[in-house]
């Protein structure tokens, strides 16, 4: 059963980057397109390209997930 809390994670824009910070007990799982899934436990992840975020459960377990898309402009 997926376990997400009201204050599970946050996304901040810092130094021209979007940073995902896990603030939960159950962890946050992220996967950028073409990369392996990463489990975050009170850690941060720089969102780049496209990918998916799951709160409290692995992507392979199904359930709701969030999708991101970061475009860089020069």
C-alpha positions as CSV (number, residue, x, y, z in Angstrom):
1,X,0.0,0.0,0.0
2,X,1.5,3.4,-1.0
3,X,2.3,5.6,2.0
4,X,2.5,9.3,1.3
5,X,2.1,12.1,3.9
6,X,0.9,15.6,3.5
7,X,4.5,16.9,3.8
8,X,6.1,14.0,1.9
9,X,8.5,16.0,-0.4
10,X,9.0,19.4,-1.9
11,X,10.4,20.9,-5.1
12,X,12.4,24.1,-4.9
13,X,14.1,26.2,-7.6
14,X,17.7,26.8,-6.5
15,X,20.6,28.1,-8.6
16,X,18.8,27.5,-11.9
17,X,17.8,23.9,-10.9
18,X,14.7,22.2,-9.7
19,X,15.5,20.2,-6.6
20,X,13.3,17.5,-5.2
21,X,13.8,17.0,-1.4
22,X,12.3,13.9,0.4
23,X,11.1,14.8,3.9
24,X,9.2,11.6,4.5
25,X,9.5,8.4,6.6
26,X,8.6,6.1,3.7
27,X,10.9,7.6,1.0
28,X,10.4,9.0,-2.5
29,X,11.2,7.1,-5.6
30,X,12.3,8.9,-8.8
31,X,13.2,7.8,-12.3
32,X,14.5,10.1,-15.0
33,X,13.9,8.8,-18.5
34,X,16.5,6.3,-19.6
35,X,18.0,6.0,-16.0
36,X,17.6,3.6,-13.1
37,X,15.1,4.3,-10.3
38,X,16.6,6.1,-7.3
39,X,15.2,5.7,-3.8
40,X,15.5,8.9,-1.7
41,X,15.3,8.9,2.1
42,X,15.8,12.4,3.4
43,X,17.9,13.2,0.4
44,X,17.7,15.5,-2.6
45,X,17.5,14.9,-6.4
46,X,18.1,17.4,-9.2
47,X,15.2,17.1,-11.6
48,X,16.5,17.0,-15.2
49,X,14.9,16.1,-18.5
50,X,11.7,14.1,-18.0
51,X,10.8,11.5,-15.4
52,X,8.4,10.2,-12.8
53,X,8.1,10.6,-9.0
54,X,6.4,8.1,-6.7
55,X,5.7,9.0,-3.1
56,X,6.1,6.1,-0.6
57,X,6.3,3.3,-3.2
58,X,8.4,2.0,-6.1
59,X,7.3,2.7,-9.6
60,X,7.0,-1.0,-10.3
61,X,4.3,-1.3,-7.5
62,X,1.9,0.8,-9.6
63,X,-0.4,3.4,-8.1
64,X,-0.3,7.2,-8.6
65,X,2.8,8.9,-9.7
66,X,3.9,12.4,-10.7
67,X,5.5,13.3,-14.0
68,X,8.1,16.1,-14.5
69,X,9.5,17.8,-17.6
70,X,12.4,20.2,-17.2
71,X,13.4,22.1,-20.3
72,X,16.7,24.1,-20.5
73,X,16.9,27.3,-22.4
74,X,20.1,29.0,-23.4
